[in-house]
Amino acid sequence: MAIQAVDTSQVWDYICKREREVTEGPADEQHPADPNPTVWKLGVLDGRIMKYIKDAATGIEGTNGGSQTTVKLGSVLWLFVKYGLRGWSNWLDHAGQPITYSFDTIAHGKETYKVVPDGLLSLLPQDVLIELASEIVNHNTLKEAEKRPLGS
C-alpha cells in the first residue's frame, strides 16, 4: 500500500482513560465511567511541526572527548499537546467552571499555527498531559499497512 500524505485537517475526539473506564475494587470504591467526561479535540501534526518538536526537545552537549545527546521528555510532551490540542468541551477549572479555549498564533517559516497558550497547558494534570501527548503521537505514526516493504 502506498504511503498516504498527512491529513492535517483531521481532528478526533478523545476521552482520557480515567473518565471512560469503570474502576475496579470493592463495591464501595468502584466508580462508573464518567457520564459527562472532558472531551479533548486532537489533531494531526504536519512534518514541519514534528521537526520543530524534535529539534526543540533534543540537545547535544560536549563531554570529555565526545558529545552526548539528550532528549528533554517534558518538552516533547508539552509541545505535542501545545500543537496537537485543537479544543475541548467540559474541561473545568478548580472551582468547577468551564475553561474556555483560546489559541495563540505562532509562525514557523511561512506557515502559522494555532497553539494552546502555555497558561492553559499549565492547568493540565501531568497524567492527562502525558496521555494526550501519547494519543497525538499514535495518530502521527505510520500505520502497519504503510510500514510494509514494497510488494508485500
C-alpha positions in Angstrom: 0.0 0.0 0.0 1.3 3.4 -0.9 2.1 5.9 1.9 -0.6 8.5 2.1 0.0 12.2 2.7 -0.7 13.5 6.2 -4.2 15.0 6.6 -3.5 18.0 8.8 -7.2 18.8 8.9 -8.0 15.5 10.7 -9.4 16.1 14.2 -10.8 13.4 16.5 -12.4 13.3 19.9 -10.5 11.7 22.8 -11.7 10.9 26.4 -9.0 10.1 28.9 -8.8 6.6 30.3 -9.7 7.6 33.8 -13.0 9.0 32.6 -14.1 6.2 30.3 -13.3 3.2 32.4 -15.0 1.7 35.4 -12.6 1.5 38.3 -12.2 -1.9 39.9 -12.2 -2.6 43.6 -14.6 -3.2 46.5 -18.2 -2.3 45.7 -17.9 0.9 47.8 -14.8 2.0 46.0 -15.9 1.3 42.4 -16.6 4.3 40.2 -18.6 4.1 36.9 -17.3 5.7 33.8 -17.9 9.5 33.9 -21.3 10.2 32.4 -20.1 13.7 31.4 -16.4 13.4 30.6 -14.0 16.0 29.3 -13.8 15.6 25.5 -10.4 16.6 24.0 -10.2 17.6 20.3 -6.9 16.3 19.0 -5.3 16.9 15.6 -2.6 15.6 13.3 0.7 17.5 13.2 2.5 18.3 9.9 6.1 17.5 9.2 7.3 21.0 9.9 5.9 20.9 13.5 7.2 17.3 14.0 10.7 18.6 13.0 10.4 21.6 15.3 9.4 19.4 18.3 12.3 17.0 17.7 14.8 19.9 17.4 13.4 21.8 20.4 13.5 18.8 22.6 16.9 17.4 21.6 20.2 18.8 22.9 23.8 17.9 22.2 26.3 18.6 24.9 30.1 18.4 24.7 31.7 15.9 27.1 35.3 14.9 27.7 36.4 13.6 24.3 32.9 13.5 22.7 29.4 14.6 22.8 26.1 13.4 24.4 22.6 13.7 23.0 19.8 14.4 25.5 16.1 14.3 25.0 14.0 16.7 27.0 11.0 14.5 27.6 9.0 17.2 29.3 9.5 19.5 26.3 8.4 16.8 23.9 5.2 16.1 25.8 4.4 19.8 26.2 4.9 20.6 22.6 2.9 17.7 21.2 -0.1 18.9 23.3 0.6 22.6 22.6 0.4 22.0 18.8 -1.9 19.0 18.7 -4.7 20.0 21.1 -7.4 21.7 19.0 -10.1 22.3 21.6 -12.2 20.6 24.3 -15.5 20.5 26.0 -16.3 20.1 29.7 -12.8 20.9 31.0 -13.4 22.5 34.4 -11.2 24.8 36.5 -10.6 24.2 40.2 -13.9 25.9 41.0 -15.9 23.7 38.6 -16.3 26.3 36.0 -15.7 25.5 32.3 -12.4 26.6 30.9 -12.9 28.4 27.6 -10.4 27.6 24.9 -8.3 30.2 23.3 -5.3 29.9 21.0 -2.1 31.8 20.2 -0.7 32.0 16.7 2.9 31.0 16.1 4.8 31.3 12.8 7.2 28.6 11.6 8.6 29.6 8.3 5.8 30.9 6.1 3.2 28.9 7.9 1.2 29.9 11.0 -0.2 27.6 13.6 -2.8 27.9 16.3 -1.4 26.7 19.6 -2.7 26.4 23.1 -1.3 29.1 25.3 1.2 27.9 28.0 -1.0 29.3 30.7 -3.8 26.9 29.7 -1.4 24.0 29.3 -0.1 24.5 32.7 -3.6 23.7 34.1 -3.5 20.1 32.8 -2.7 17.4 35.3 0.6 15.7 34.4 -1.1 12.3 33.7 -3.5 14.0 31.3 -0.7 15.8 29.5 1.2 12.5 29.1 -1.9 10.7 27.9 -2.9 13.4 25.4 0.7 13.6 24.0 0.7 9.8 23.6 -2.6 9.8 21.7 -1.3 12.6 19.4 1.9 10.7 18.7 -0.1 7.5 17.9 -2.1 9.3 15.3 1.1 10.8 13.8 2.8 7.4 13.2 2.7 5.3 10.1 0.1 2.6 10.3 1.3 -1.0 10.0 0.0 -1.3 6.4 2.1 1.7 5.4 5.3 0.3 7.0 5.3 -2.9 4.9 8.0 -3.3 2.3 7.0 -2.6 -1.3 5.3 -5.6 -2.8 4.3 -7.3 0.4 
